[in-house]
Amino acid sequence: DECTLRTHMSLLDASCIRVIAESVGIAQVSDEVAEALAPDVEYRLRDIVQEALKFMRHGRRETLTCDDINFALRARSCDPLYGYSGTDPPRFCRAKGTQDVYYLDDAELHLADLMA
Protein backbone atom coordinates (compact mmCIF):
# COMPACT_ATOMS: atom_id res chain seq x y z
CA ASP A 1 0.00 0.00 0.00
CA GLU A 2 0.97 3.68 -0.22
CA CYS A 3 2.20 3.97 3.39
CA THR A 4 4.53 1.00 2.98
CA LEU A 5 5.91 2.41 -0.26
CA ARG A 6 6.47 5.81 1.32
CA THR A 7 8.32 4.28 4.28
CA HIS A 8 10.66 2.31 2.01
CA MET A 9 11.50 5.40 -0.05
CA SER A 10 12.33 7.51 3.00
CA LEU A 11 15.96 8.03 3.93
CA LEU A 12 15.25 9.00 7.53
CA ASP A 13 13.48 6.73 9.95
CA ALA A 14 12.41 7.05 13.57
CA SER A 15 15.81 5.94 14.90
CA CYS A 16 17.53 8.77 12.99
CA ILE A 17 15.11 11.26 14.52
CA ARG A 18 15.84 9.92 18.01
CA VAL A 19 19.61 10.29 17.43
CA ILE A 20 19.15 13.86 16.19
CA ALA A 21 16.93 14.67 19.18
CA GLU A 22 19.48 13.24 21.61
CA SER A 23 22.26 15.24 19.96
CA VAL A 24 20.41 18.49 20.72
CA GLY A 25 19.56 17.49 24.29
CA ILE A 26 16.10 15.95 23.96
CA ALA A 27 16.39 12.71 25.91
CA GLN A 28 13.05 11.01 25.31
CA VAL A 29 11.22 10.94 21.98
CA SER A 30 8.39 8.47 21.63
CA ASP A 31 8.18 6.15 18.65
CA GLU A 32 4.98 7.82 17.50
CA VAL A 33 6.52 11.31 17.59
CA ALA A 34 9.73 10.18 15.87
CA GLU A 35 7.77 8.45 13.10
CA ALA A 36 5.63 11.56 12.61
CA LEU A 37 8.66 13.87 12.46
CA ALA A 38 10.77 11.78 10.07
CA PRO A 39 8.99 12.70 6.81
CA ASP A 40 8.85 16.39 7.73
CA VAL A 41 12.54 16.53 8.68
CA GLU A 42 13.47 14.76 5.45
CA TYR A 43 11.35 17.17 3.40
CA ARG A 44 12.98 20.19 5.04
CA LEU A 45 16.50 18.78 4.58
CA ARG A 46 15.81 18.10 0.90
CA ASP A 47 14.44 21.63 0.51
CA ILE A 48 17.57 23.21 2.03
CA VAL A 49 19.91 21.02 -0.05
CA GLN A 50 18.02 21.79 -3.27
CA GLU A 51 18.23 25.50 -2.51
CA ALA A 52 21.96 25.16 -1.72
CA LEU A 53 22.49 23.40 -5.05
CA LYS A 54 21.01 26.45 -6.78
CA PHE A 55 23.64 28.64 -5.09
CA MET A 56 26.36 26.19 -6.11
CA ARG A 57 25.24 26.17 -9.75
CA HIS A 58 24.87 29.94 -9.77
CA GLY A 59 28.48 30.15 -8.60
CA ARG A 60 29.46 27.80 -11.45
CA ARG A 61 31.01 25.30 -9.08
CA GLU A 62 30.81 21.52 -8.93
CA THR A 63 31.37 21.19 -5.18
CA LEU A 64 28.66 22.03 -2.67
CA THR A 65 30.13 24.10 0.17
CA CYS A 66 29.04 25.05 3.66
CA ASP A 67 28.58 28.58 2.38
CA ASP A 68 26.00 27.30 -0.11
CA ILE A 69 24.13 25.64 2.77
CA ASN A 70 24.35 28.87 4.80
CA PHE A 71 23.01 30.92 1.88
CA ALA A 72 20.14 28.45 1.53
CA LEU A 73 19.40 28.63 5.25
CA ARG A 74 19.39 32.43 5.12
CA ALA A 75 17.07 32.32 2.11
CA ARG A 76 14.68 30.25 4.25
CA SER A 77 15.05 32.67 7.21
CA CYS A 78 17.03 30.15 9.28
CA ASP A 79 20.19 30.69 11.29
CA PRO A 80 23.41 29.77 9.46
CA LEU A 81 25.76 27.01 10.60
CA TYR A 82 28.60 28.44 12.63
CA GLY A 83 32.08 26.96 12.69
CA TYR A 84 31.90 25.22 9.34
CA SER A 85 33.55 27.06 6.52
CA GLY A 86 36.68 27.15 4.49
CA THR A 87 37.90 26.97 0.97
CA ASP A 88 39.28 23.44 1.11
CA PRO A 89 36.73 20.62 1.04
CA PRO A 90 36.95 18.19 3.95
CA ARG A 91 38.99 15.04 3.35
CA PHE A 92 37.43 11.83 4.56
CA CYS A 93 39.40 8.62 5.04
CA ARG A 94 38.09 5.10 5.31
CA ALA A 95 38.63 3.48 8.70
CA LYS A 96 40.88 0.44 8.41
CA GLY A 97 39.09 -2.88 8.36
CA THR A 98 35.70 -1.40 7.48
CA GLN A 99 33.64 -1.01 4.34
CA ASP A 100 31.45 1.96 5.24
CA VAL A 101 33.02 3.84 8.16
CA TYR A 102 34.80 7.10 7.39
CA TYR A 103 36.42 9.78 9.51
CA LEU A 104 37.46 13.35 8.89
CA ASP A 105 41.20 13.55 8.33
CA ASP A 106 42.24 16.52 10.46
CA ALA A 107 45.81 17.63 10.84
CA GLU A 108 47.25 17.09 14.31
CA LEU A 109 48.05 20.33 16.07
CA HIS A 110 50.51 20.51 18.93
CA LEU A 111 49.71 23.02 21.65
CA ALA A 112 53.37 24.05 21.98
CA ASP A 113 53.47 25.01 18.29
CA LEU A 114 50.33 27.12 18.64
CA MET A 115 51.68 29.00 21.65
CA ALA A 116 55.04 29.79 20.05
C-alpha positions as CSV (number, residue, x, y, z in Angstrom):
1,D,0.0,0.0,0.0
2,E,1.0,3.7,-0.2
3,C,2.2,4.0,3.4
4,T,4.5,1.0,3.0
5,L,5.9,2.4,-0.3
6,R,6.5,5.8,1.3
7,T,8.3,4.3,4.3
8,H,10.7,2.3,2.0
9,M,11.5,5.4,0.0
10,S,12.3,7.5,3.0
11,L,16.0,8.0,3.9
12,L,15.2,9.0,7.5
13,D,13.5,6.7,9.9
14,A,12.4,7.1,13.6
15,S,15.8,5.9,14.9
16,C,17.5,8.8,13.0
17,I,15.1,11.3,14.5
18,R,15.8,9.9,18.0
19,V,19.6,10.3,17.4
20,I,19.1,13.9,16.2
21,A,16.9,14.7,19.2
22,E,19.5,13.2,21.6
23,S,22.3,15.2,20.0
24,V,20.4,18.5,20.7
25,G,19.6,17.5,24.3
26,I,16.1,15.9,24.0
27,A,16.4,12.7,25.9
28,Q,13.1,11.0,25.3
29,V,11.2,10.9,22.0
30,S,8.4,8.5,21.6
31,D,8.2,6.2,18.6
32,E,5.0,7.8,17.5
33,V,6.5,11.3,17.6
34,A,9.7,10.2,15.9
35,E,7.8,8.5,13.1
36,A,5.6,11.6,12.6
37,L,8.7,13.9,12.5
38,A,10.8,11.8,10.1
39,P,9.0,12.7,6.8
40,D,8.9,16.4,7.7
41,V,12.5,16.5,8.7
42,E,13.5,14.8,5.5
43,Y,11.4,17.2,3.4
44,R,13.0,20.2,5.0
45,L,16.5,18.8,4.6
46,R,15.8,18.1,0.9
47,D,14.4,21.6,0.5
48,I,17.6,23.2,2.0
49,V,19.9,21.0,-0.1
50,Q,18.0,21.8,-3.3
51,E,18.2,25.5,-2.5
52,A,22.0,25.2,-1.7
53,L,22.5,23.4,-5.1
54,K,21.0,26.4,-6.8
55,F,23.6,28.6,-5.1
56,M,26.4,26.2,-6.1
57,R,25.2,26.2,-9.7
58,H,24.9,29.9,-9.8
59,G,28.5,30.1,-8.6
60,R,29.5,27.8,-11.5
61,R,31.0,25.3,-9.1
62,E,30.8,21.5,-8.9
63,T,31.4,21.2,-5.2
64,L,28.7,22.0,-2.7
65,T,30.1,24.1,0.2
66,C,29.0,25.0,3.7
67,D,28.6,28.6,2.4
68,D,26.0,27.3,-0.1
69,I,24.1,25.6,2.8
70,N,24.3,28.9,4.8
71,F,23.0,30.9,1.9
72,A,20.1,28.4,1.5
73,L,19.4,28.6,5.2
74,R,19.4,32.4,5.1
75,A,17.1,32.3,2.1
76,R,14.7,30.3,4.3
77,S,15.0,32.7,7.2
78,C,17.0,30.1,9.3
79,D,20.2,30.7,11.3
80,P,23.4,29.8,9.5
81,L,25.8,27.0,10.6
82,Y,28.6,28.4,12.6
83,G,32.1,27.0,12.7
84,Y,31.9,25.2,9.3
85,S,33.5,27.1,6.5
86,G,36.7,27.2,4.5
87,T,37.9,27.0,1.0
88,D,39.3,23.4,1.1
89,P,36.7,20.6,1.0
90,P,37.0,18.2,4.0
91,R,39.0,15.0,3.3
92,F,37.4,11.8,4.6
93,C,39.4,8.6,5.0
94,R,38.1,5.1,5.3
95,A,38.6,3.5,8.7
96,K,40.9,0.4,8.4
97,G,39.1,-2.9,8.4
98,T,35.7,-1.4,7.5
99,Q,33.6,-1.0,4.3
100,D,31.4,2.0,5.2
101,V,33.0,3.8,8.2
102,Y,34.8,7.1,7.4
103,Y,36.4,9.8,9.5
104,L,37.5,13.3,8.9
105,D,41.2,13.5,8.3
106,D,42.2,16.5,10.5
107,A,45.8,17.6,10.8
108,E,47.3,17.1,14.3
109,L,48.1,20.3,16.1
110,H,50.5,20.5,18.9
111,L,49.7,23.0,21.6
112,A,53.4,24.0,22.0
113,D,53.5,25.0,18.3
114,L,50.3,27.1,18.6
115,M,51.7,29.0,21.6
116,A,55.0,29.8,20.0
